[in-house]
Amino acid sequence: MIIPSIDIMDGQAVQLIGGKQRALEAGDPRALAERFRLAGEIAVIDLDAAMGRGDNTALIRELVQMAPCRVGGGIRSVADAEAWLDAGARKVILGTAARPEILRNLPRDRVIAALDAEHGEIVVEGWRTRTGRRVPERIEELCEWCSGFLVTFVEREGRLGGIDLEQVRALARDVSITAAGGIASTGEIAALDAMGADAQVGMALYTGVFDLADGFAAPLEGDGPWPTVVQDESGVALGLVWSNRESLKRAFTMQRGVYWSRKRGLWIKGETSGATQELLAVDLDCDRDALRFTVRQKGRGFCHRATRTCWGEDRGLGRLARRLTEPRTEGSYTQRLLDDPALLRAKLVEEANELAAADSREEVIHETADVLYFALVAMTRGGVTLDEVERALVRREGRRRS
C-alpha cells in the first residue's frame, strides 16, 4: 500500500534530498492531508522537532483530526508518544527513542520504530549522527516491542532513483516494513506490496511522477473492473458497484463517489438524481482484487429505488441519528427536547440514573435504549454527527496499552 508522506518544516510541507537539501516546498499541509486521506494512513513527520529546532505541534494536531495519521519526528519519551495517541494519531513513529525501556510502556500495535539508514548504517537526530549500527540487528532488538518498522534509505531519499527492492525483501521476511527513500514508480509500490511491505512516498507525488490514485491502485490485480462495496460512515453497506482505473482516478480527483457502469461507462453517483456522495476513504481488500468506498451519502439514499441501501432501508443508531435531523411534526417530543435544554438535561440525568440502577437484563436493555435516544438528541442539538462520536471512540481505543 502507498503511505503518502507529509514532511513539515516551518509550518510548510517540504521535501528534502538526503535529509539535508530542501528541494521543494509543497505548501499548506492541511490541503495535502485533505487530498491524501482518501488512500488511508498518512505519515506526518515533524522535521523541526526531529532536528531539535522547534516544532509544528499545533499544526499536526489539526492534521490528526482531518486524516488518519502516523505521527513522527521528535517523539522522545513515553509522555510524548501518549500525547500524540491522545490527540488522535493512529500510530506514533519513534526514532532515537525506540528503545525497549520506552517501547514496553506503549501499545505495541500503535508503535512504529523508525530506522533511518545511510548506506546501511543507522543515523539519528535528523539523520545527522551516525551510530555504527545496522538495520537488521536493530530490527531483531526491537521487533518484540513495536508493530513494524519505517526503514528510510537516506542516500536515496528525495532523489527519485528507485528503492532497493532486494534490501527491503530481506528485511520484510519476518516483520512489517514500510519502505521510504527514492520510490519513483507505481511498479515499485506493487512490488513492495507483493512482498508485504508498504511504500512511503513523498517526492514522486509532489513532483507528479505519478498521482495518488495510480499509486493507490498499483497493487490491484489487472485493470478492472473491480467489485466495489460502498458503505456509509458507520460501515453500513449501501450497495455493490464496479470500478476501473479511470473511475478510480476521477473519484480521487473529485472526492466523490465515481464508479464504472458496464452499461453507461463512467458513472458519477447522483449527477442526475441529486443523491451525491462525498468520498471519505478508499480501501483495498486482502487479495487486492476488490475495493471499498466509504462515503457520506446525500439525498434520499443510494439505491435507484430511493431507499438508503440496495437491500432496503437501514436500521440502528445511524438511521435514528439521521431521522433526528429531519423535519419533525410540530409539538413532537423530540422537538420539545431540542427546544428545551433544561428538559433534555433533566432527562439525560434521569435515564442515566435508571440505567445505573437497572438489575435485570430486560431493564438494562430498556434503560440503555432510553439513554442512547436522549444522548442522540443531545448530539443533534449540538450539531454533532454520529460519525464524529464514533471517531472519538476509536481514537480513545488507541491511547494506552490494552
C-alpha positions in Angstrom: 0.0 0.0 0.0 1.0 3.6 -0.5 1.6 5.7 2.6 1.7 9.4 1.4 4.2 11.4 3.4 3.9 15.0 4.7 7.3 16.3 6.0 6.8 19.6 7.8 9.4 22.3 8.3 8.5 25.9 9.5 4.8 25.1 9.1 5.1 24.1 5.4 5.2 20.7 3.7 8.7 20.2 2.3 10.8 17.6 0.5 14.5 17.2 1.4 17.2 15.4 -0.6 19.3 13.1 1.5 17.8 14.6 4.6 19.7 17.9 4.1 18.9 19.9 1.0 15.5 21.4 0.7 14.4 20.5 -2.8 10.9 21.9 -2.8 8.1 23.4 -0.7 4.6 21.8 -1.2 2.6 24.4 0.6 -0.1 24.0 3.3 0.0 20.5 4.9 -3.8 20.8 5.6 -4.6 20.8 1.9 -2.3 17.8 1.3 -3.9 15.9 4.2 -7.4 16.6 2.8 -6.3 15.0 -0.5 -4.1 12.2 0.8 -6.6 10.9 3.4 -8.6 9.0 0.7 -5.8 6.5 0.4 -5.6 5.6 4.1 -3.0 6.4 6.6 -0.6 9.4 6.1 2.9 9.7 7.5 3.3 13.1 9.1 6.8 13.9 10.1 7.8 17.0 12.1 11.3 17.7 10.8 11.8 20.7 13.1 11.2 18.6 16.1 13.4 15.8 14.8 16.2 18.2 14.3 15.7 19.9 17.8 14.9 23.3 16.4 11.3 23.9 17.4 8.1 22.0 16.5 4.9 22.1 14.5 2.7 20.5 17.2 -0.3 22.8 16.8 -0.4 22.3 13.1 -0.1 18.5 13.3 -2.8 18.4 16.0 -5.1 19.8 13.3 -3.9 17.2 10.8 -4.7 14.2 13.0 -8.3 15.4 13.2 -8.5 15.6 9.5 -7.0 12.3 8.4 -5.7 9.0 9.8 -2.1 9.9 10.6 1.1 8.2 11.7 3.0 10.9 13.5 6.8 11.1 13.9 9.6 13.5 14.5 10.9 14.5 17.9 8.9 11.9 19.9 11.5 11.1 22.6 9.5 9.9 25.6 6.5 7.8 26.7 4.7 11.0 27.6 5.3 12.5 24.1 4.0 9.3 22.4 1.0 9.1 24.6 0.2 12.8 24.0 0.0 12.0 20.2 -2.2 9.0 20.7 -4.4 11.1 22.9 -4.6 13.7 20.2 -5.8 11.2 17.7 -2.7 9.7 15.9 -3.3 6.2 14.5 0.3 5.3 15.3 3.4 7.0 16.5 6.8 6.7 14.9 9.8 6.7 17.2 13.4 7.0 16.1 16.0 7.8 18.7 13.6 6.9 21.5 12.8 3.5 20.0 14.3 1.6 23.0 12.8 -1.2 25.0 12.5 0.8 28.2 10.3 3.3 26.3 8.5 0.9 23.9 7.4 -1.5 26.6 5.2 1.3 28.1 3.3 1.9 24.9 0.6 -0.1 23.0 2.7 -2.3 20.6 0.1 -2.2 17.8 0.3 1.6 17.8 4.1 2.0 17.6 6.4 2.0 14.5 10.2 2.2 15.0 11.9 4.4 12.5 15.2 3.1 11.2 16.9 5.7 9.1 19.9 4.2 7.4 22.6 5.7 5.2 24.3 3.0 3.2 23.1 0.5 5.7 24.2 2.4 8.9 21.6 3.7 11.3 21.6 7.5 11.6 19.7 9.5 14.2 18.9 13.1 15.3 17.5 14.2 12.0 19.9 12.0 10.1 22.9 13.9 11.4 24.5 11.4 13.8 25.9 8.1 12.7 25.6 5.2 15.2 27.6 2.3 13.7 24.6 0.1 14.0 23.0 -1.9 11.1 19.3 -2.2 10.2 18.8 -6.0 10.7 20.3 -6.0 14.2 18.1 -3.1 15.3 15.0 -4.9 13.9 15.9 -8.0 15.9 16.4 -6.0 19.1 13.1 -4.1 18.8 10.6 -6.4 17.0 9.1 -7.6 20.3 8.0 -4.0 21.2 6.6 -2.5 18.0 4.1 -3.3 15.2 6.5 -2.6 12.4 9.4 -0.5 11.1 9.8 2.5 8.9 13.1 2.0 7.0 14.3 5.1 5.2 17.2 4.7 2.8 18.6 8.2 3.4 21.1 8.2 0.5 18.1 7.7 -1.9 15.7 10.0 -0.1 14.2 12.6 -2.5 16.4 11.6 -5.4 13.7 9.6 -7.3 16.3 7.0 -8.2 14.2 4.0 -7.2 14.3 1.9 -4.0 16.5 -1.1 -3.3 13.8 -3.8 -3.5 16.2 -6.6 -2.6 17.2 -4.9 0.6 13.5 -4.5 1.5 12.8 -8.1 0.6 15.5 -9.3 3.0 14.1 -7.1 5.8 10.4 -7.9 5.2 10.6 -11.7 5.7 9.5 -11.7 9.3 8.3 -8.2 10.2 6.1 -5.4 8.9 8.2 -2.9 6.8 7.3 0.5 5.5 10.0 1.5 3.0 10.9 5.0 2.1 13.6 6.7 0.0 13.7 7.0 -3.8 10.4 5.4 -4.8 9.8 6.6 -8.3 7.2 4.3 -9.9 3.9 2.5 -9.3 5.6 -0.7 -10.2 7.8 -0.4 -7.1 4.7 0.1 -5.0 3.2 -3.1 -6.5 6.4 -5.0 -5.9 6.7 -3.8 -2.3 3.1 -4.7 -1.7 3.6 -8.2 -3.1 6.4 -8.8 -0.5 4.2 -7.5 2.3 5.8 -4.0 2.6 4.2 -0.6 2.4 5.6 2.3 0.3 6.0 5.7 2.0 6.0 8.2 -0.9 6.7 11.9 -0.9 8.8 13.4 -3.8 7.2 11.3 -6.5 3.7 12.6 -5.5 4.8 16.2 -5.1 6.6 16.3 -8.5 3.9 14.5 -10.4 5.9 11.4 -11.3 2.6 9.6 -10.6 -0.6 10.7 -8.9 -2.2 9.4 -5.7 -4.8 7.3 -7.5 -2.2 5.5 -9.6 -0.1 4.8 -6.5 -3.1 3.5 -4.6 -4.2 1.3 -7.4 -0.7 -0.2 -8.1 -1.3 -3.4 -6.1 -4.7 -4.1 -7.7 -5.0 -7.2 -10.0 -5.4 -6.2 -13.6 -7.1 -3.1 -14.9 -10.6 -3.9 -13.6 -13.4 -3.6 -13.4 -13.2 -4.5 -9.7 -16.2 -5.1 -7.5 -16.6 -2.2 -5.1 -18.5 -2.3 -1.9 -20.0 1.1 -1.0 -20.5 1.8 2.7 -21.5 4.8 4.8 -19.6 6.4 7.7 -20.8 3.8 10.2 -19.8 0.8 8.0 -23.3 0.0 6.7 -23.2 -1.4 3.2 -25.2 0.7 0.8 -24.6 -1.3 -2.4 -22.2 -3.2 -4.7 -20.9 -1.4 -7.8 -17.8 -1.6 -10.1 -14.6 0.5 -10.5 -11.8 0.6 -13.0 -8.7 2.8 -13.2 -10.5 5.6 -15.0 -13.3 5.8 -12.5 -10.9 5.5 -9.5 -8.8 8.4 -10.8 -11.9 10.5 -11.2 -13.1 9.6 -7.7 -9.8 10.6 -6.1 -9.8 13.9 -8.1 -13.4 14.8 -7.4 -13.5 13.3 -3.9 -16.9 11.9 -4.8 -18.5 8.5 -5.5 -17.5 7.8 -9.1 -17.8 4.3 -10.5 -17.8 2.3 -13.7 -21.1 1.1 -15.1 -21.0 -1.8 -17.5 -23.9 -0.2 -19.3 -23.2 3.5 -19.0 -19.4 3.7 -18.7 -18.2 6.4 -16.2 -20.9 7.0 -13.6 -20.8 9.9 -11.2 -23.2 9.0 -8.5 -26.0 11.5 -8.0 -25.2 13.6 -11.1 -28.8 13.4 -12.3 -30.7 12.3 -9.1 -29.0 14.6 -6.6 -28.1 11.6 -4.4 -24.4 12.5 -4.4 -21.7 11.0 -2.3 -18.8 12.7 -0.6 -15.9 10.2 -0.8 -14.2 9.8 2.6 -11.9 6.8 2.1 -11.0 4.0 -0.3 -9.6 0.6 0.8 -8.2 -2.4 -0.9 -9.2 -5.9 0.2 -6.7 -8.5 1.3 -6.5 -10.2 -2.1 -6.1 -6.9 -4.0 -9.0 -7.6 -6.3 -11.8 -5.6 -4.7 -12.4 -2.1 -3.3 -14.4 -0.5 -0.5 -15.6 3.1 -0.8 -16.6 4.9 2.4 -18.9 7.7 1.6 -21.2 10.3 3.1 -24.4 9.7 1.2 -26.6 12.7 0.4 -30.2 12.8 -0.7 -32.8 10.0 -0.3 -30.4 7.1 -0.5 -28.0 5.1 -2.6 -30.5 2.8 -4.4 -32.3 3.9 -7.6 -35.5 2.8 -5.8 -35.0 5.7 -3.4 -34.0 3.6 -0.4 -30.9 4.0 1.8 -29.3 0.8 0.6 -29.8 -1.7 -2.3 -31.3 -4.1 0.3 -33.9 -1.6 1.5 -33.8 0.8 4.4 -31.1 0.5 7.0 -31.7 0.4 10.8 -30.0 1.0 14.0 -28.3 4.1 15.6 -27.3 5.5 12.2 -30.8 5.6 10.9 -32.1 7.1 14.2 -29.4 9.7 14.2 -30.3 10.8 10.7 -34.1 10.9 11.4 -33.4 13.3 14.3 -32.0 15.8 11.8 -35.1 15.6 9.5 -38.1 17.9 9.8 -40.4 16.9 12.7 -44.1 17.3 13.5 -44.7 20.5 15.4 -45.1 19.7 19.1 -43.4 16.3 18.9 -41.5 15.1 21.9 -38.1 15.2 20.1 -38.8 18.8 19.1 -39.6 19.7 22.7 -36.3 18.2 23.8 -34.4 20.1 21.2 -36.1 23.4 22.1 -35.8 23.0 25.9 -32.2 22.3 27.1 -33.3 22.1 30.7 -35.8 19.4 29.9 -33.2 17.5 27.9 -30.6 17.8 30.7 -33.1 16.5 33.2 -34.0 13.5 31.1 -30.3 12.6 30.5 -29.7 12.6 34.2 -32.9 10.7 35.0 -32.3 8.0 32.4 -28.6 7.6 33.3 -29.5 7.1 36.9 -32.2 4.5 36.0 -29.6 2.6 33.9 -27.1 2.6 36.7 -29.8 1.1 39.0 -31.0 -1.5 36.5 -30.7 -5.1 37.7 -32.3 -7.4 35.2 -31.3 -8.0 31.6 -34.6 -6.6 30.4 -34.2 -3.4 32.5 -30.7 -2.9 31.2 -31.9 -3.2 27.6 -34.8 -0.8 28.1 -32.8 1.8 30.1 -29.8 1.7 27.7 -32.2 2.4 24.8 -33.6 5.4 26.7 -30.1 6.7 27.4 -29.0 6.3 23.8 -32.1 8.1 22.5 -31.6 11.1 24.7 -27.8 11.1 24.0 -28.6 11.2 20.3 -31.0 14.1 20.8 -28.2 16.0 22.7 -25.8 15.2 19.9 -28.2 16.5 17.3 -28.8 19.7 19.3 -25.1 20.3 19.5 -24.7 19.9 15.7 -22.6 16.7 16.1 -22.8 13.7 13.9 -22.7 10.1 15.0 -19.6 9.6 12.8 -17.7 12.2 14.8 -18.6 10.4 18.1 -17.6 7.1 16.7 -14.2 8.5 15.5 -13.7 9.9 19.0 -14.2 6.5 20.5 -11.8 4.9 18.0 -9.1 7.5 19.0 -9.6 6.7 22.6 -9.2 3.0 22.0 -5.7 3.5 20.8 -4.5 5.8 23.6 -2.9 3.4 26.0 -1.8 -0.1 26.4 -4.6 -2.7 26.4 
